[in-house]
């Protein structure tokens, strides 16, 4: 009897999917849009700062600044790759999102 009850509860739990409250989806989409634009601007700002460090390091004979600029640009591109790849991995591991 315990096995039947646990199987029934497990079946019910597998059918529960999170849904936004009525009227909240447009605000969630708007917030995600702002976050997406903000992250994109931070990526662009990181590349600009890295290029500025390279140019400044060359202009003022500071090789450590140039190296830091190159490392910064490489890290920005690694973050961009992670930003594009990791959501797909998380989505594949979590499945449909239903509990």
N, C-alpha and C positions, 0 to 999 in steps of 0.2 A: 504494500500500500504506500509506503514511503517513497518507493521508486516511482510509482505512478504520479504521485503528487509533485515530486521534484521534476519529473519530465514535463508535466503540464506547466509548472511555473517557468521552467526554462524555455518552453515553447512560447509562452506569453511574453517573456522578457525579450526574446529575439524579434518580436514584432513591434517593439516600442521604438519610434524614431523621433529625434528631437525636431520640433517645429517652432519657428519664431511666433511670438504672439501676434494677433491681428494688428496690422498697421506698423509693425516694427521692422519689417523687412526693408522698406525704403530707407530707413535711417541706418540700418546695418550696411546696406549697399553704399550709402553715401560715406559712412565712416571708413569702409574698406577702400573706397575710391580715394579718399584723402590720404590714407596710409600708403596706398600704392604710389601716388604721386610724390609723397614725402620721401619714400625709400628711393624712388628714381632720382629725385633731386639730390639726395645724399650720395648716391653713386656718382653722379656727374660732378658734384662738389669734391669728392675724393679724388677723382681723376685730375680735376683742375688744380687742386692743391699739390698733388704729386708732380704734375708738370711744372708748376711754379717752383717747387723745391729743386727739381732737376735744373731748371734754368737759373735759379738763384745760386745754386751750388756751383754751377759752371761760371757764372758771371763774377762771383766773389771768391773764387778759388777755395771752395769748401767741399772737398770730395765726400765728406760724411753726409752732407745735406743732399747731394746728388744720389748717393746710395740709398738714403732714406726715402727719397722721392720714387726711386725705382721699386723699392720694396713696397711702398704704399700703393703704387699702381697695380703691382702684382696681387696684393691682398684685396684690392677693390675688385679685380676681375675674378679672383677666387670666390669672393663673396657673391658676385653676380651669378656665377655658375651654381653655387650652393642655393641661392635664392630661386633659381629655375629648376633645380633637380630635386631638392629636398621635399617640396610639397607633394610631388608625385610619389615619392617613397612613402611618406606618411599616409597618403590616400590609399596606397596599395596595402599597407599594413593594417589600417583601420577598417577597410572594406566599405560598406555602404553608409556607415555612420550610425546605424541602428544599434541600440544596446541589446 
